[in-house]
Amino acid sequence: MSTIGYDSWAVDLADVGAIYPFQGTEVLMVIIAVVAWLAWHVYQAKAESAELKEREAAFDKKAASKNIEGY
């Protein structure tokens, strides 16, 4: 299976262009990577906000004050 369009390497390599797979899809791959990166940041921010709200709800001010005064 050839992903670059050459079946044989018995050619003048000076005439061969790019030899990596999926030529021409670089822009699409960058767009997909940037969208995935931004989506991860949005997901992470939402998850951290939810965790922070959960911890704020579980916070006991009296117990915290008692522990601080103990030191």
Order of alpha helices (4+ residues) and beta strands (2+ residues): alpha-alpha
